[in-house]
């Protein structure tokens, strides 16, 4: 039976195997976000079923958030269940910074350079205050960002989650202290449910705020997306309780969820199709109503939950490890963050160089071009910058054990 770990820099840095299903899931999440932006820039998002599915590729962010919560909550859940799990705040913060900042700052330099060279709308917010806000990853709170870095609002939310998680874990430690492992698991699941409801309420409240800017900040904040984080943590509870010999339920439906990745992927596809309809709100920049925001939040979260459960199916890691996809899966997981960071500036430069018309460009051509170039840049970013930095962060001698590092 495998155990949950986070990023592996290489085999020398981790004694336990990484979950290859999560690498594939990271890659899928990054490509879905890329797909949604290509659909928007080319105008395809407004037309047909394919356009709707492509537009809802933004649910890749829900997958990223669920993954972060799944990985980073692991030591806290293990400790609550009475399992060994050493954790250091200093190591945690260093590794979060090492995971997020180097590649982010490199991409930010590329974005600023592209804006200065291209000019026009690309340089509308090219000023010192905007750059400074981005240097502290605060664009999600201000709503002011570069045309080719709009996707990084999620990094503000991700960093907020990094800071809030240890506090939440500390708060939940008291009500779970002294309980049996099974009772603890149930209490943690109830807590995850409460947090998820709070997140959905925050999404509904966005339709009541008079200011679109305030509604946008609340809707994209860690509070607004608390349901996605709670869902990832809930999956951690289910799996860690199972590993500890105390499954949260022995009902047949849970066994199906833990052993049927194909069923889960199919269900995720059906939910994605449902999300592509008007029930999840407009496909463009028009503001969604409170109910539409709640529907999108719930549907995106369910897709993420299904795929996360599929990626952590019992026996899947062993199956993938022994197959020919193991190497490509690790590589795709490694470069997924770079794909996320670079793809919009690749879009912007491509439109400028090829003189493509916004909202009227060939979808297929732009999708292939953006994917190929983004993957190339992401590979360089991982090989030349991210991997060396992460390797150094994981060699810290005082670090107790390797701690998971999510890839936003």
N, C-alpha and C positions, 0 to 999 in steps of 0.2 A: 504493500500500500504506500503510495507516494505521500509526501508531506509538502505543504505549501511554502514556497519561497518567493522572493521577489526577483528583481533583475539579476541576471548572472553576467558578470563581465567576462569571465572565462571559467573553465572547469577548475582552475587552481584556486579560485576565490570562493567557491561554494562546494561544500561536501555533499549537499543534497541536490537531486535533479530539479531543474526548473520545469514548470508546467508548460509544455509546448503548445497546448491548446490556447493558453493566454497570449502567446506570441502571435498566433494566427488571429486572435481576437483583436489585439492591438493594431495589427496591420489592416484588418477589416475596418476598424473604427476610423483610422486615419484616412483610408481611401473613401469611406462614406462621406466624411467631411469634405474631402476634395471633390467628390461627385456633386455634392450640393452646391458648392461654389461655381463649379463649371456650368451646372444647369442654370444658375442665376445669371452668370455673366453672359452666357450665350442666348438667354431667353427661353431655353427649353423648359424651364420649371413651370411655365404657365400653360403648357400644352400636354394633354393626354395622360394616360396612365404612367408611361415611362417618365414623363416630366414630373408627375406627382411623386413617384418613387424616388427620383433623383433629388427633388427638392427636399424630401424628408430624410435625405442622407445626413442631415444635421443631427439625427439621432446618434450618430457616432460619438457626439459629445457625452450623451448619456452613458454610452459604453465606457468611455474613458473615466468618467466620474465613478461609476460602479466598480470598475477595476481598481481605482485608487483606494476606495473604501475597503474593498475586498482584501487587498494586499496589506495596507497599512494598519488595518484593525486586527490583523492576525495575532501579533504578540499580546495585545490586550485581551482578546477573547481567550487565547490559550491560558493566560494567567488566571482569568476569571474561572475557567473550568478546572483549575488545579494542575495544569500542565506546566512544565518548565518553559519559561520565556523571559530571558533577560532583555532589558531595553534601557537605552541611555538617551536622554534628551539631547545631549550635545551631538552624539553620533547621528541621531535622527535628523536634526536640523542641518548638519553638514551634508549628509547624503541627499536630503531633499534639495538643497541648494546646488549640489553637484549634478543632480539629475536635471534640474530645470534651467539653471541660469546660463551655463556656457553656450549651449546651442541656441538658446533664446537671444543672447546678446549678439551672437554672430549673425543670426537671421535679422535682428533689428538693424544692425549695420547695413545689411543688404537692402532692407526696406528703405532706410533713409537715403542710401545712395541712389536707389532706383527712383525715388520720389524727386530727388534733386536733378537727376538727369532727364527724366521724362517730363517733369513740370506739369502744368495744367492742373486738372483735378487731383492728380496724384500727389501734388505738393500743396494742396489747400491748407493742410494743418502742419506743414513743415516749419515748426518754430521750436524755440528752446523749451517752453513749458511742456509741450507735447512730448518731446524727447525725454525730458526729466520724468514725466509721469510714467512713461514706458520703462525707464530704467529701474523703477521700483515696482513694476508690474501692476500699476494702479489704474490702467485704462478701463477696466471693468467697472470701476466706481465713478469715473468721470464721463464715460461714453465717448470720449474724444480719442480717436485712433486713426492711424494711417489707412488709406484705402486698401492697401495690400497687406494689412495686419489685423483686419477686423476679427479674425477668428480667435485672436489671443485674449478676448474678454474672458474666455474660459480659464486662462492661466491665473487671472486675478481670483476667480472662484476657487481654483485648485489650491493656490497658495493659502487662501483663507481657510480652506478645509485642513490643510497641513497644520495650521496653528490652532485650530479649534479642536481637532481630534484628541490630543492628549488631555485637554480640559474635560471633554465629554467623558472620556474613559475614566478619569479621576472621579467625576460625579457619579458614574454608574458603578464604581467599585464598592461603595457602601451598601446599596440595596442587594447586591449579589454576594456579599461577604457571608460566609458561614452556611450558605445554601448548598444542597447537593448539586453535582454537575448538571443533572437533567433539569432541576429547578432553575439553576443559573441560566442555562441555555434558553429556557422558556421565557424567563424574565428579560433576557437580552433581546429576544425576538419581539416581545411586547414593546420594549423601548424603541426598537427599530421601527415598529409600526406607528408609534406615537410621533416619532421624528418625521416619518413619511407623511403623515396626515398634516403636520405643521407645514411641511413644504408645499403640499397641495393647496392648503389654505392661503399661503403666501402667493402662489400663482393665481388663485382666484381673486386675491386682493388687488392684483395689478390692473384689473378692469375697473376698479373703483377709484384709482388715483387720478386726479385731474391733470397731472403733468405727465406727458409721454416719457420724458426723460427719467422721472422718478419711477415710473412703472417699469421702464427698461432696466434700471439698476436693480430693483427688487426682483424682477423676474429672472435675471441672470446671476443673482448673488448666490452664495452658499445656502442661504435660507430658502431662496426660491427653488433651488435644486436639491434641497435636503432629501427629497424622496429618492433620488438616484443614489446618493451616498448611503442612505439607510438601506436600500436594497442590496448594495454590494456588501455591507456589513452583515446583513441578515444571511447572505449566502455563506459568509465566513463562519457564522455561528453554526449553521447546519453542518458544514463540512468538518469543522473542528470538533464538534460534539460527536460526530460519527467516528472520527479518528480516535477520540478519547474513549470510545466504547459506550457512548451514551447517545444514540440517535434520538433526535427530537421527536420522531414519530416512526411507528412501524407500519403505518398505513400503506396500502399498495400504491397509491398515487405518488408518494414520495419516492418509493423504490423506482417507479417509472422515470421520475425526474432525474434520478441519480444514475440511471443505466441506459437511457435512450436518447443519445445526442441527436439522432436523426429526427425524432419526434419534436424535440425542442427547437431545432433549427426550422423545421416546417412551421411550427407554431409562431416562431419569430417572424417568418416570412408573411404569414397571414396577418399578424398584428401590424407589420410594416405597411402592408397593402391597405389596411384599415386607416392607418395614420396618414396615408397619402390622400385621403378624401378631405372634404371640407370640414369634417368634424374636428380636425386638429388646427383649424384656422387657415388664414390666407397663406399662399405659397411665396408671396413676395414680401415687400417691406411694409405692407399695410398692417396696422396694429390688430392683434387678436383680442377678442373679448375675454373676460375672465374665465368663462366656461370653456372656451376654445383652448385657452392656455392650460387649464387643468386637464383637458382631454389629451392634449399633446404631451404633457408631462407624464401622464399615466401610461399612455401607449408607448412612448419612447422608453420609459422605464421598464415596462413589461418586455419589450424587445431585448433590452440590455440584460434583464434578468434571465430570460430564456437562453440567450447566447452565453452568458457567464456560466450558467449551470451546464450547458452543453460542453463548454471548454474544460470544465472540471469534472466531467463524468468519470466515474470509477473505471480505472483501467485504460483510459484514453492516452495518458502520458506514456505509459509503457508501450502501447501500440504505436504511437507516433515516434517514440525514441528508436524503435527497432525498424522503422521504415525509411524510405529514401527521402521523405519530406522533412526529416528532422533538421538537417542543415539549413535548407531554405526557410523553414519556419523560424529558426533562431535569428537568421539574418533579417527577415521581414519584421520580427519583433524589435530588433535592435534599431532599425532605421525608421520605425513608425513615427517617432516624435519629430524627426527631421522632415518627413513628408508633411506632417501637420503644420510645421512652422513655415516651410518654404513654398507651399503650393499656390498661395494667393499672389505672392509677388511674382511667381513664374507666370501666372495668368496675366498679371498686369503688364509685364515685360513682353509677353507673347502678343498681346493685343496691340501694344505700341509698335513692336518691330514688324509684325505682319499686317499692320493697318486694318485690324479687324474691327467691326462695328459692334459696340456694346448692345446686348440683347438681340443681336441678329447674326451671330457667328455660327459656323458649323459645329454642332455639338460633339459628334463623334471624333472629328479631327482634333478639336481642342482638348477633349478628354484624354485621348491617347498621348498627345504632346505634353500636356500638363503632368500626366502620370509618369511618363518616362523621364522628363527633366527633373521633376521633384524627387523621384527615386535616386537619380544620379547625385543630386546635391545632398540628399539625406545620407547617402552612403559615404560621401566625402566628409560630411559633418561628423558622422559616427566614427569613422576610421581615424580621422586626424585630430578630433577635438573631444567628442563625448567619451569615447572609450578610454583614452588615456586619463582624463579627469576622473571618471568613475573608478578606474582601477586604482588611482592614487587614494581616492576617498575610502575605498574598501580595504586599503592596506594599513589604515590607521591602527597602530598597535594596541591602543587602549580600548578599541571597539570590542564589546563583549561577544557579539555574534553578528553575522550578516543580517541586515534588516531590509525589508522590502522597500523598493523604490519604484513608485508608479511612473508611468510614462504618459505625460499629458499630451 
